[in-house]
């Protein structure tokens, strides 16, 4: 993943995790932009990181890379607020690029209530399907 004009510098870095300050144009909507990369040579279950409680909602693109650098197994996830610490297990060759959305903008920008995704990671396709079902029931 390349770092573009969306970031105003690294705020925090730990192993494969990098948290960036958003540029002024995004700072109104985003707490931060973050990435996590696990080297392809990492053994399955070979590492983990304790994630602390955080009320934020994250919109994340996840994938692995083939030898040519193309994204494989891409997914778009809603990572909900964490109410308790949990262990994030590293998967070899796994990448995440995410926007930590400010709480007051989650509903206005994405139509999502952070409380509906508490302590979960939901595939965006499932979130959209559930939303359509709810709308159809009204």
N, C-alpha and C positions, 0 to 999 in steps of 0.2 A: 504494500500500500504506500502510496506517496503522500507526503504531507504538502498540502496546498495552501492557498491564501485564506483558507477557512480558519486557520489557527493562528493565535498570537503568541505562540511559544509553549514549551512544556511546563506544566504546573507540577507534575509528579511522575516519577518513573520507578518501576520496581520489576525487575526481570523483563518479561515480555510485555508488561503493561505500561502504557504511556497515556497520561491524561494531559490534554491540551486546553489552554484558555481559548475560548472562541473569540474571533475578531469582533469588533464593536457592533457590526451589523447583525451578528448572530447572538450576541450576549443578552439581548432582550428576551430571547426565547430559550436559550440553552445555557445550562450550568457549565457544561464542558463537552468536549468531544474526546473520545478515548478509543484506544486500540489495544488489542492483545494478540500477540503472535506466539505460537509455540513452535519451536523448530521441528522439522520433519523427523529428525533423529531421536526425538524424545520417546522413551518407552511408554506404552500405555499405562496409565495409573502411576507414572514415574514422578509426578509432581502435583502439588496442589497449593492453593492459596486461600486463606481465610478472608471472606468478604464480610465486611462489617454492615450493620443495619444502615439503611439509606432509604429515605422516603421517595426518592426520585423514580421516574419512569424513563426507561431507555428504549430507543428505537435502534435496533442493531442489525447489521448485515453480517452473516456468518458464512464461512466457507472453508474449504481446504484448497490447496493449489496443486495442480499437476506439475510435472517437471518443466513444462514450458511456461509456467506462471499463470495459466488460466484457472479461473475459479471453478471448482467442482463441488457438487452438493451444496449449492448456495441456498440460504434461507434468510428470510427477513423475520425478525423476532421482536416482540414486545417483552422487554424484561421489566417486570414489575418491581415495586418497592420491596425492600427486604426489611422485615420486622425483627429478624434475629440473625446472628452470624451464621454463615454456612460455608462449607468447603467447596471451592470450585476446582474440579479435577482437570488437569491439562490433557488435551488430546493431541497426539502428534500431528503437526502440520496444520493445525486449526488456527483460523484468523477471525477476529471480530473487529468491526469498526462501528462505533455507536455514537449517538447523540444523547446526552443526558438532558432531557427536556425539563425546563422549570415547571414546577407543579401547577402554577397558575395558567400555564399554556397547554397542558396535556389535553384537556377537553377541547379548548378552542381550536388548536391546530390539528389534532389527530382524532378528535371525537372519542377519546378514551378517558375513562375514570381510573386513575391509578389504583384505587381501592379494589377494583374488579380484577386486578392482576397481581395482587399482593402475594409475595413469596412464590411467584410462578414465572415461567418463561413460556409465552404463547406464540405460536406461529401466526404471522399476520393473516395468512389465508383463513385460518380457523376463526380469528377475531372478526374478519370481514363477513364470513359465513354466518356466525352467531348474530352479528349486527343485522344482517338481512333477515334472518329468522325472526328476530325481535320486532323489526319494522313491519314484517308481513303479518304478525300477530296483532298489530294495533288496528 
